Amino acid sequence: MEKHSRYIIKRVLEYGMLQDWNIVKQYYGITRIVEEAKGFRELEPRALAYLSAISQTPKEQFKCYTYQRLNPQHWN
């Protein structure tokens, strides 16, 4: 689980249930999860808001937040 920690954390944040989140939080710890998530290029806005709220980390510190703002999607 250490080798693929970024993959596991991202998948649980995007697709996991609350029980999955509790297991990952217990295994890795909130500080490691936040540090890994800061390097993600993409993350669902809901997952970003949740992680930002529980860790009290500003959204601007996450790479996915600044990357999404620099590359707006077409409305078509």
PDB file of N, CA, C and O in Angstrom:
ATOM      1  N   MET A   1       0.810  -1.197   0.000  1.00  0.00           N
ATOM      2  CA  MET A   1       0.000   0.000   0.000  1.00  0.00           C
ATOM      3  C   MET A   1       0.851   1.257   0.000  1.00  0.00           C
ATOM      4  O   MET A   1       0.375   2.323  -0.391  1.00  0.00           O
ATOM      5  N   GLU A   2       2.089   1.153   0.427  1.00  0.00           N
ATOM      6  CA  GLU A   2       2.969   2.321   0.431  1.00  0.00           C
ATOM      7  C   GLU A   2       3.386   2.697  -0.989  1.00  0.00           C
ATOM      8  O   GLU A   2       3.508   3.879  -1.309  1.00  0.00           O
ATOM      9  N   LYS A   3       3.602   1.706  -1.827  1.00  0.00           N
ATOM     10  CA  LYS A   3       4.082   1.963  -3.184  1.00  0.00           C
ATOM     11  C   LYS A   3       3.047   2.717  -4.017  1.00  0.00           C
ATOM     12  O   LYS A   3       3.404   3.562  -4.837  1.00  0.00           O
ATOM     13  N   HIS A   4       1.782   2.415  -3.810  1.00  0.00           N
ATOM     14  CA  HIS A   4       0.714   3.014  -4.609  1.00  0.00           C
ATOM     15  C   HIS A   4      -0.183   3.925  -3.771  1.00  0.00           C
ATOM     16  O   HIS A   4      -1.393   3.982  -3.988  1.00  0.00           O
ATOM     17  N   SER A   5       0.403   4.622  -2.833  1.00  0.00           N
ATOM     18  CA  SER A   5      -0.395   5.434  -1.913  1.00  0.00           C
ATOM     19  C   SER A   5      -1.133   6.564  -2.626  1.00  0.00           C
ATOM     20  O   SER A   5      -2.285   6.845  -2.296  1.00  0.00           O
ATOM     21  N   ARG A   6      -0.493   7.215  -3.593  1.00  0.00           N
ATOM     22  CA  ARG A   6      -1.157   8.313  -4.312  1.00  0.00           C
ATOM     23  C   ARG A   6      -2.399   7.816  -5.045  1.00  0.00           C
ATOM     24  O   ARG A   6      -3.447   8.462  -5.019  1.00  0.00           O
ATOM     25  N   TYR A   7      -2.271   6.670  -5.694  1.00  0.00           N
ATOM     26  CA  TYR A   7      -3.390   6.093  -6.437  1.00  0.00           C
ATOM     27  C   TYR A   7      -4.536   5.734  -5.493  1.00  0.00           C
ATOM     28  O   TYR A   7      -5.695   6.039  -5.772  1.00  0.00           O
ATOM     29  N   ILE A   8      -4.212   5.095  -4.392  1.00  0.00           N
ATOM     30  CA  ILE A   8      -5.233   4.668  -3.433  1.00  0.00           C
ATOM     31  C   ILE A   8      -5.945   5.875  -2.832  1.00  0.00           C
ATOM     32  O   ILE A   8      -7.172   5.891  -2.733  1.00  0.00           O
ATOM     33  N   ILE A   9      -5.186   6.874  -2.435  1.00  0.00           N
ATOM     34  CA  ILE A   9      -5.778   8.068  -1.826  1.00  0.00           C
ATOM     35  C   ILE A   9      -6.698   8.774  -2.811  1.00  0.00           C
ATOM     36  O   ILE A   9      -7.802   9.178  -2.447  1.00  0.00           O
ATOM     37  N   LYS A  10      -6.258   8.925  -4.048  1.00  0.00           N
ATOM     38  CA  LYS A  10      -7.080   9.619  -5.044  1.00  0.00           C
ATOM     39  C   LYS A  10      -8.368   8.858  -5.329  1.00  0.00           C
ATOM     40  O   LYS A  10      -9.439   9.461  -5.407  1.00  0.00           O
ATOM     41  N   ARG A  11      -8.277   7.557  -5.483  1.00  0.00           N
ATOM     42  CA  ARG A  11      -9.474   6.756  -5.767  1.00  0.00           C
ATOM     43  C   ARG A  11     -10.470   6.797  -4.611  1.00  0.00           C
ATOM     44  O   ARG A  11     -11.677   6.883  -4.832  1.00  0.00           O
ATOM     45  N   VAL A  12      -9.978   6.737  -3.410  1.00  0.00           N
ATOM     46  CA  VAL A  12     -10.885   6.790  -2.260  1.00  0.00           C
ATOM     47  C   VAL A  12     -11.527   8.168  -2.155  1.00  0.00           C
ATOM     48  O   VAL A  12     -12.712   8.271  -1.839  1.00  0.00           O
ATOM     49  N   LEU A  13     -10.769   9.224  -2.414  1.00  0.00           N
ATOM     50  CA  LEU A  13     -11.345  10.569  -2.368  1.00  0.00           C
ATOM     51  C   LEU A  13     -12.430  10.744  -3.421  1.00  0.00           C
ATOM     52  O   LEU A  13     -13.445  11.390  -3.157  1.00  0.00           O
ATOM     53  N   GLU A  14     -12.234  10.183  -4.604  1.00  0.00           N
ATOM     54  CA  GLU A  14     -13.188  10.391  -5.685  1.00  0.00           C
ATOM     55  C   GLU A  14     -14.344   9.393  -5.683  1.00  0.00           C
ATOM     56  O   GLU A  14     -15.479   9.768  -5.976  1.00  0.00           O
ATOM     57  N   TYR A  15     -14.075   8.137  -5.359  1.00  0.00           N
ATOM     58  CA  TYR A  15     -15.100   7.107  -5.516  1.00  0.00           C
ATOM     59  C   TYR A  15     -15.462   6.367  -4.234  1.00  0.00           C
ATOM     60  O   TYR A  15     -16.432   5.608  -4.222  1.00  0.00           O
ATOM     61  N   GLY A  16     -14.719   6.567  -3.171  1.00  0.00           N
ATOM     62  CA  GLY A  16     -14.917   5.783  -1.957  1.00  0.00           C
ATOM     63  C   GLY A  16     -16.110   6.218  -1.129  1.00  0.00           C
ATOM     64  O   GLY A  16     -16.627   7.327  -1.261  1.00  0.00           O
ATOM     65  N   MET A  17     -16.519   5.309  -0.279  1.00  0.00           N
ATOM     66  CA  MET A  17     -17.584   5.572   0.679  1.00  0.00           C
ATOM     67  C   MET A  17     -16.944   6.077   1.978  1.00  0.00           C
ATOM     68  O   MET A  17     -15.720   6.116   2.102  1.00  0.00           O
ATOM     69  N   LEU A  18     -17.773   6.455   2.926  1.00  0.00           N
ATOM     70  CA  LEU A  18     -17.269   6.989   4.189  1.00  0.00           C
ATOM     71  C   LEU A  18     -16.429   5.957   4.940  1.00  0.00           C
ATOM     72  O   LEU A  18     -15.436   6.316   5.572  1.00  0.00           O
ATOM     73  N   GLN A  19     -16.807   4.699   4.881  1.00  0.00           N
ATOM     74  CA  GLN A  19     -16.023   3.648   5.535  1.00  0.00           C
ATOM     75  C   GLN A  19     -14.637   3.533   4.907  1.00  0.00           C
ATOM     76  O   GLN A  19     -13.647   3.345   5.614  1.00  0.00           O
ATOM     77  N   ASP A  20     -14.564   3.647   3.574  1.00  0.00           N
ATOM     78  CA  ASP A  20     -13.270   3.602   2.889  1.00  0.00           C
ATOM     79  C   ASP A  20     -12.401   4.775   3.327  1.00  0.00           C
ATOM     80  O   ASP A  20     -11.202   4.623   3.564  1.00  0.00           O
ATOM     81  N   TRP A  21     -13.025   5.946   3.428  1.00  0.00           N
ATOM     82  CA  TRP A  21     -12.298   7.140   3.842  1.00  0.00           C
ATOM     83  C   TRP A  21     -11.723   6.964   5.244  1.00  0.00           C
ATOM     84  O   TRP A  21     -10.578   7.337   5.500  1.00  0.00           O
ATOM     85  N   ASN A  22     -12.513   6.401   6.146  1.00  0.00           N
ATOM     86  CA  ASN A  22     -12.042   6.195   7.519  1.00  0.00           C
ATOM     87  C   ASN A  22     -10.865   5.226   7.573  1.00  0.00           C
ATOM     88  O   ASN A  22      -9.945   5.418   8.367  1.00  0.00           O
ATOM     89  N   ILE A  23     -10.885   4.196   6.747  1.00  0.00           N
ATOM     90  CA  ILE A  23      -9.776   3.239   6.707  1.00  0.00           C
ATOM     91  C   ILE A  23      -8.507   3.908   6.188  1.00  0.00           C
ATOM     92  O   ILE A  23      -7.431   3.734   6.760  1.00  0.00           O
ATOM     93  N   VAL A  24      -8.633   4.668   5.110  1.00  0.00           N
ATOM     94  CA  VAL A  24      -7.469   5.354   4.531  1.00  0.00           C
ATOM     95  C   VAL A  24      -6.933   6.399   5.499  1.00  0.00           C
ATOM     96  O   VAL A  24      -5.719   6.538   5.649  1.00  0.00           O
ATOM     97  N   LYS A  25      -7.817   7.130   6.151  1.00  0.00           N
ATOM     98  CA  LYS A  25      -7.395   8.145   7.118  1.00  0.00           C
ATOM     99  C   LYS A  25      -6.670   7.507   8.299  1.00  0.00           C
ATOM    100  O   LYS A  25      -5.693   8.058   8.807  1.00  0.00           O
ATOM    101  N   GLN A  26      -7.146   6.361   8.729  1.00  0.00           N
ATOM    102  CA  GLN A  26      -6.499   5.664   9.835  1.00  0.00           C
ATOM    103  C   GLN A  26      -5.131   5.123   9.414  1.00  0.00           C
ATOM    104  O   GLN A  26      -4.189   5.148  10.206  1.00  0.00           O
ATOM    105  N   TYR A  27      -5.013   4.640   8.187  1.00  0.00           N
ATOM    106  CA  TYR A  27      -3.767   4.029   7.727  1.00  0.00           C
ATOM    107  C   TYR A  27      -2.692   5.079   7.423  1.00  0.00           C
ATOM    108  O   TYR A  27      -1.560   4.967   7.893  1.00  0.00           O
ATOM    109  N   TYR A  28      -3.056   6.111   6.624  1.00  0.00           N
ATOM    110  CA  TYR A  28      -2.070   7.099   6.180  1.00  0.00           C
ATOM    111  C   TYR A  28      -1.986   8.322   7.086  1.00  0.00           C
ATOM    112  O   TYR A  28      -0.913   8.910   7.224  1.00  0.00           O
ATOM    113  N   GLY A  29      -3.080   8.711   7.696  1.00  0.00           N
ATOM    114  CA  GLY A  29      -3.105   9.931   8.494  1.00  0.00           C
ATOM    115  C   GLY A  29      -3.485  11.124   7.634  1.00  0.00           C
ATOM    116  O   GLY A  29      -3.201  11.152   6.437  1.00  0.00           O
ATOM    117  N   ILE A  30      -4.121  12.097   8.243  1.00  0.00           N
ATOM    118  CA  ILE A  30      -4.643  13.240   7.494  1.00  0.00           C
ATOM    119  C   ILE A  30      -3.532  14.096   6.894  1.00  0.00           C
ATOM    120  O   ILE A  30      -3.702  14.638   5.802  1.00  0.00           O
ATOM    121  N   THR A  31      -2.408  14.228   7.579  1.00  0.00           N
ATOM    122  CA  THR A  31      -1.333  15.071   7.039  1.00  0.00           C
ATOM    123  C   THR A  31      -0.744  14.467   5.773  1.00  0.00           C
ATOM    124  O   THR A  31      -0.457  15.196   4.823  1.00  0.00           O
ATOM    125  N   ARG A  32      -0.559  13.160   5.739  1.00  0.00           N
ATOM    126  CA  ARG A  32      -0.018  12.522   4.532  1.00  0.00           C
ATOM    127  C   ARG A  32      -1.018  12.584   3.386  1.00  0.00           C
ATOM    128  O   ARG A  32      -0.627  12.791   2.237  1.00  0.00           O
ATOM    129  N   ILE A  33      -2.288  12.409   3.680  1.00  0.00           N
ATOM    130  CA  ILE A  33      -3.318  12.483   2.646  1.00  0.00           C
ATOM    131  C   ILE A  33      -3.329  13.871   2.023  1.00  0.00           C
ATOM    132  O   ILE A  33      -3.404  14.004   0.801  1.00  0.00           O
ATOM    133  N   VAL A  34      -3.254  14.903   2.852  1.00  0.00           N
ATOM    134  CA  VAL A  34      -3.256  16.281   2.345  1.00  0.00           C
ATOM    135  C   VAL A  34      -2.009  16.540   1.506  1.00  0.00           C
ATOM    136  O   VAL A  34      -2.105  17.143   0.437  1.00  0.00           O
ATOM    137  N   GLU A  35      -0.857  16.103   1.963  1.00  0.00           N
ATOM    138  CA  GLU A  35       0.385  16.319   1.208  1.00  0.00           C
ATOM    139  C   GLU A  35       0.345  15.614  -0.142  1.00  0.00           C
ATOM    140  O   GLU A  35       0.802  16.170  -1.141  1.00  0.00           O
ATOM    141  N   GLU A  36      -0.192  14.406  -0.184  1.00  0.00           N
ATOM    142  CA  GLU A  36      -0.321  13.688  -1.457  1.00  0.00           C
ATOM    143  C   GLU A  36      -1.328  14.393  -2.364  1.00  0.00           C
ATOM    144  O   GLU A  36      -1.089  14.536  -3.563  1.00  0.00           O
ATOM    145  N   ALA A  37      -2.446  14.832  -1.800  1.00  0.00           N
ATOM    146  CA  ALA A  37      -3.503  15.460  -2.591  1.00  0.00           C
ATOM    147  C   ALA A  37      -3.075  16.815  -3.143  1.00  0.00           C
ATOM    148  O   ALA A  37      -3.594  17.246  -4.173  1.00  0.00           O
ATOM    149  N   LYS A  38      -2.159  17.483  -2.494  1.00  0.00           N
ATOM    150  CA  LYS A  38      -1.680  18.774  -3.001  1.00  0.00           C
ATOM    151  C   LYS A  38      -0.991  18.627  -4.348  1.00  0.00           C
ATOM    152  O   LYS A  38      -0.905  19.599  -5.099  1.00  0.00           O
ATOM    153  N   GLY A  39      -0.505  17.451  -4.669  1.00  0.00           N
ATOM    154  CA  GLY A  39       0.184  17.225  -5.929  1.00  0.00           C
ATOM    155  C   GLY A  39      -0.695  16.710  -7.054  1.00  0.00           C
ATOM    156  O   GLY A  39      -0.216  16.564  -8.179  1.00  0.00           O
ATOM    157  N   PHE A  40      -1.975  16.429  -6.788  1.00  0.00           N
ATOM    158  CA  PHE A  40      -2.863  15.921  -7.832  1.00  0.00           C
ATOM    159  C   PHE A  40      -3.177  17.018  -8.837  1.00  0.00           C
ATOM    160  O   PHE A  40      -3.479  18.148  -8.453  1.00  0.00           O
ATOM    161  N   ARG A  41      -3.106  16.689 -10.129  1.00  0.00           N
ATOM    162  CA  ARG A  41      -3.475  17.658 -11.153  1.00  0.00           C
ATOM    163  C   ARG A  41      -4.984  17.792 -11.272  1.00  0.00           C
ATOM    164  O   ARG A  41      -5.501  18.866 -11.582  1.00  0.00           O
ATOM    165  N   GLU A  42      -5.685  16.694 -11.023  1.00  0.00           N
ATOM    166  CA  GLU A  42      -7.140  16.710 -11.117  1.00  0.00           C
ATOM    167  C   GLU A  42      -7.734  16.050  -9.882  1.00  0.00           C
ATOM    168  O   GLU A  42      -7.235  15.033  -9.398  1.00  0.00           O
ATOM    169  N   LEU A  43      -8.796  16.643  -9.391  1.00  0.00           N
ATOM    170  CA  LEU A  43      -9.534  16.086  -8.261  1.00  0.00           C
ATOM    171  C   LEU A  43     -10.934  16.678  -8.321  1.00  0.00           C
ATOM    172  O   LEU A  43     -11.102  17.865  -8.598  1.00  0.00           O
ATOM    173  N   GLU A  44     -11.922  15.859  -8.065  1.00  0.00           N
ATOM    174  CA  GLU A  44     -13.299  16.341  -8.107  1.00  0.00           C
ATOM    175  C   GLU A  44     -13.478  17.504  -7.136  1.00  0.00           C
ATOM    176  O   GLU A  44     -12.925  17.484  -6.037  1.00  0.00           O
ATOM    177  N   PRO A  45     -14.245  18.514  -7.533  1.00  0.00           N
ATOM    178  CA  PRO A  45     -14.454  19.667  -6.647  1.00  0.00           C
ATOM    179  C   PRO A  45     -15.036  19.282  -5.288  1.00  0.00           C
ATOM    180  O   PRO A  45     -14.691  19.886  -4.272  1.00  0.00           O
ATOM    181  N   ARG A  46     -15.904  18.294  -5.263  1.00  0.00           N
ATOM    182  CA  ARG A  46     -16.496  17.842  -4.002  1.00  0.00           C
ATOM    183  C   ARG A  46     -15.428  17.267  -3.076  1.00  0.00           C
ATOM    184  O   ARG A  46     -15.416  17.554  -1.880  1.00  0.00           O
ATOM    185  N   ALA A  47     -14.530  16.452  -3.634  1.00  0.00           N
ATOM    186  CA  ALA A  47     -13.456  15.850  -2.837  1.00  0.00           C
ATOM    187  C   ALA A  47     -12.483  16.923  -2.355  1.00  0.00           C
ATOM    188  O   ALA A  47     -12.003  16.871  -1.223  1.00  0.00           O
ATOM    189  N   LEU A  48     -12.195  17.894  -3.219  1.00  0.00           N
ATOM    190  CA  LEU A  48     -11.303  18.986  -2.843  1.00  0.00           C
ATOM    191  C   LEU A  48     -11.900  19.812  -1.707  1.00  0.00           C
ATOM    192  O   LEU A  48     -11.202  20.153  -0.752  1.00  0.00           O
ATOM    193  N   ALA A  49     -13.175  20.131  -1.808  1.00  0.00           N
ATOM    194  CA  ALA A  49     -13.834  20.920  -0.766  1.00  0.00           C
ATOM    195  C   ALA A  49     -13.863  20.166   0.563  1.00  0.00           C
ATOM    196  O   ALA A  49     -13.640  20.759   1.618  1.00  0.00           O
ATOM    197  N   TYR A  50     -14.135  18.871   0.513  1.00  0.00           N
ATOM    198  CA  TYR A  50     -14.170  18.057   1.737  1.00  0.00           C
ATOM    199  C   TYR A  50     -12.795  18.007   2.389  1.00  0.00           C
ATOM    200  O   TYR A  50     -12.662  18.222   3.593  1.00  0.00           O
ATOM    201  N   LEU A  51     -11.784  17.723   1.593  1.00  0.00           N
ATOM    202  CA  LEU A  51     -10.430  17.618   2.127  1.00  0.00           C
ATOM    203  C   LEU A  51      -9.941  18.956   2.670  1.00  0.00           C
ATOM    204  O   LEU A  51      -9.271  19.008   3.702  1.00  0.00           O
ATOM    205  N   SER A  52     -10.277  20.029   1.976  1.00  0.00           N
ATOM    206  CA  SER A  52      -9.892  21.358   2.426  1.00  0.00           C
ATOM    207  C   SER A  52     -10.579  21.713   3.746  1.00  0.00           C
ATOM    208  O   SER A  52      -9.969  22.322   4.625  1.00  0.00           O
ATOM    209  N   ALA A  53     -11.831  21.333   3.877  1.00  0.00           N
ATOM    210  CA  ALA A  53     -12.586  21.663   5.089  1.00  0.00           C
ATOM    211  C   ALA A  53     -12.102  20.880   6.306  1.00  0.00           C
ATOM    212  O   ALA A  53     -11.939  21.454   7.383  1.00  0.00           O
ATOM    213  N   ILE A  54     -11.871  19.586   6.150  1.00  0.00           N
ATOM    214  CA  ILE A  54     -11.500  18.798   7.330  1.00  0.00           C
ATOM    215  C   ILE A  54     -10.055  19.014   7.745  1.00  0.00           C
ATOM    216  O   ILE A  54      -9.701  18.809   8.906  1.00  0.00           O
ATOM    217  N   SER A  55      -9.214  19.430   6.794  1.00  0.00           N
ATOM    218  CA  SER A  55      -7.807  19.654   7.141  1.00  0.00           C
ATOM    219  C   SER A  55      -7.502  21.127   7.403  1.00  0.00           C
ATOM    220  O   SER A  55      -6.396  21.471   7.822  1.00  0.00           O
ATOM    221  N   GLN A  56      -8.490  21.998   7.155  1.00  0.00           N
ATOM    222  CA  GLN A  56      -8.327  23.445   7.309  1.00  0.00           C
ATOM    223  C   GLN A  56      -7.161  23.960   6.471  1.00  0.00           C
ATOM    224  O   GLN A  56      -6.384  24.809   6.911  1.00  0.00           O
ATOM    225  N   THR A  57      -7.057  23.430   5.261  1.00  0.00           N
ATOM    226  CA  THR A  57      -6.040  23.847   4.306  1.00  0.00           C
ATOM    227  C   THR A  57      -6.727  24.658   3.215  1.00  0.00           C
ATOM    228  O   THR A  57      -7.725  24.196   2.661  1.00  0.00           O
ATOM    229  N   PRO A  58      -6.236  25.842   2.886  1.00  0.00           N
ATOM    230  CA  PRO A  58      -6.859  26.628   1.817  1.00  0.00           C
ATOM    231  C   PRO A  58      -6.816  25.894   0.476  1.00  0.00           C
ATOM    232  O   PRO A  58      -5.840  25.212   0.163  1.00  0.00           O
ATOM    233  N   LYS A  59      -7.875  26.039  -0.302  1.00  0.00           N
ATOM    234  CA  LYS A  59      -7.945  25.369  -1.602  1.00  0.00           C
ATOM    235  C   LYS A  59      -6.825  25.809  -2.529  1.00  0.00           C
ATOM    236  O   LYS A  59      -6.391  25.047  -3.393  1.00  0.00           O
ATOM    237  N   GLU A  60      -6.360  27.028  -2.352  1.00  0.00           N
ATOM    238  CA  GLU A  60      -5.328  27.569  -3.231  1.00  0.00           C
ATOM    239  C   GLU A  60      -4.006  26.814  -3.119  1.00  0.00           C
ATOM    240  O   GLU A  60      -3.167  26.921  -4.013  1.00  0.00           O
ATOM    241  N   GLN A  61      -3.804  26.064  -2.060  1.00  0.00           N
ATOM    242  CA  GLN A  61      -2.561  25.310  -1.892  1.00  0.00           C
ATOM    243  C   GLN A  61      -2.565  24.000  -2.672  1.00  0.00           C
ATOM    244  O   GLN A  61      -1.527  23.348  -2.790  1.00  0.00           O
ATOM    245  N   PHE A  62      -3.711  23.610  -3.200  1.00  0.00           N
ATOM    246  CA  PHE A  62      -3.818  22.371  -3.954  1.00  0.00           C
ATOM    247  C   PHE A  62      -3.560  22.641  -5.434  1.00  0.00           C
ATOM    248  O   PHE A  62      -4.108  23.584  -6.007  1.00  0.00           O
ATOM    249  N   LYS A  63      -2.732  21.817  -6.038  1.00  0.00           N
ATOM    250  CA  LYS A  63      -2.377  21.974  -7.449  1.00  0.00           C
ATOM    251  C   LYS A  63      -3.604  21.832  -8.348  1.00  0.00           C
ATOM    252  O   LYS A  63      -3.716  22.533  -9.354  1.00  0.00           O
ATOM    253  N   CYS A  64      -4.520  20.936  -7.997  1.00  0.00           N
ATOM    254  CA  CYS A  64      -5.694  20.718  -8.834  1.00  0.00           C
ATOM    255  C   CYS A  64      -6.584  21.960  -8.879  1.00  0.00           C
ATOM    256  O   CYS A  64      -7.252  22.195  -9.886  1.00  0.00           O
ATOM    257  N   TYR A  65      -6.606  22.749  -7.825  1.00  0.00           N
ATOM    258  CA  TYR A  65      -7.424  23.963  -7.798  1.00  0.00           C
ATOM    259  C   TYR A  65      -6.851  25.011  -8.742  1.00  0.00           C
ATOM    260  O   TYR A  65      -7.593  25.622  -9.511  1.00  0.00           O
ATOM    261  N   THR A  66      -5.554  25.224  -8.691  1.00  0.00           N
ATOM    262  CA  THR A  66      -4.942  26.222  -9.566  1.00  0.00           C
ATOM    263  C   THR A  66      -4.902  25.737 -11.001  1.00  0.00           C
ATOM    264  O   THR A  66      -5.026  26.545 -11.922  1.00  0.00           O
ATOM    265  N   TYR A  67      -4.733  24.446 -11.217  1.00  0.00           N
ATOM    266  CA  TYR A  67      -4.693  23.900 -12.578  1.00  0.00           C
ATOM    267  C   TYR A  67      -6.051  24.035 -13.249  1.00  0.00           C
ATOM    268  O   TYR A  67      -6.115  24.365 -14.433  1.00  0.00           O
ATOM    269  N   GLN A  68      -7.137  23.789 -12.526  1.00  0.00           N
ATOM    270  CA  GLN A  68      -8.477  23.913 -13.085  1.00  0.00           C
ATOM    271  C   GLN A  68      -8.788  25.359 -13.434  1.00  0.00           C
ATOM    272  O   GLN A  68      -9.469  25.623 -14.424  1.00  0.00           O
ATOM    273  N   ARG A  69      -8.306  26.283 -12.648  1.00  0.00           N
ATOM    274  CA  ARG A  69      -8.578  27.693 -12.923  1.00  0.00           C
ATOM    275  C   ARG A  69      -7.785  28.189 -14.123  1.00  0.00           C
ATOM    276  O   ARG A  69      -8.246  29.078 -14.839  1.00  0.00           O
ATOM    277  N   LEU A  70      -6.594  27.627 -14.355  1.00  0.00           N
ATOM    278  CA  LEU A  70      -5.792  28.048 -15.491  1.00  0.00           C
ATOM    279  C   LEU A  70      -6.300  27.472 -16.802  1.00  0.00           C
ATOM    280  O   LEU A  70      -6.079  28.065 -17.858  1.00  0.00           O
ATOM    281  N   ASN A  71      -6.971  26.338 -16.761  1.00  0.00           N
ATOM    282  CA  ASN A  71      -7.455  25.656 -17.958  1.00  0.00           C
ATOM    283  C   ASN A  71      -8.969  25.491 -17.900  1.00  0.00           C
ATOM    284  O   ASN A  71      -9.460  24.408 -17.583  1.00  0.00           O
ATOM    285  N   PRO A  72      -9.721  26.558 -18.206  1.00  0.00           N
ATOM    286  CA  PRO A  72     -11.178  26.439 -18.147  1.00  0.00           C
ATOM    287  C   PRO A  72     -11.701  25.522 -19.255  1.00  0.00           C
ATOM    288  O   PRO A  72     -11.140  25.464 -20.348  1.00  0.00           O
ATOM    289  N   GLN A  73     -12.780  24.812 -18.952  1.00  0.00           N
ATOM    290  CA  GLN A  73     -13.397  23.914 -19.917  1.00  0.00           C
ATOM    291  C   GLN A  73     -14.283  24.715 -20.868  1.00  0.00           C
ATOM    292  O   GLN A  73     -14.827  25.756 -20.501  1.00  0.00           O
ATOM    293  N   HIS A  74     -14.416  24.214 -22.087  1.00  0.00           N
ATOM    294  CA  HIS A  74     -15.321  24.843 -23.048  1.00  0.00           C
ATOM    295  C   HIS A  74     -16.756  24.546 -22.650  1.00  0.00           C
ATOM    296  O   HIS A  74     -17.056  23.478 -22.117  1.00  0.00           O
ATOM    297  N   TRP A  75     -17.626  25.486 -22.909  1.00  0.00           N
ATOM    298  CA  TRP A  75     -19.014  25.301 -22.522  1.00  0.00           C
ATOM    299  C   TRP A  75     -19.789  24.548 -23.581  1.00  0.00           C
ATOM    300  O   TRP A  75     -20.949  24.203 -23.356  1.00  0.00           O
ATOM    301  N   ASN A  76     -19.193  24.285 -24.714  1.00  0.00           N
ATOM    302  CA  ASN A  76     -19.885  23.604 -25.800  1.00  0.00           C
ATOM    303  C   ASN A  76     -19.783  22.117 -25.678  1.00  0.00           C
ATOM    304  O   ASN A  76     -20.315  21.391 -26.518  1.00  0.00           O
TER     305      ASN A  76
END
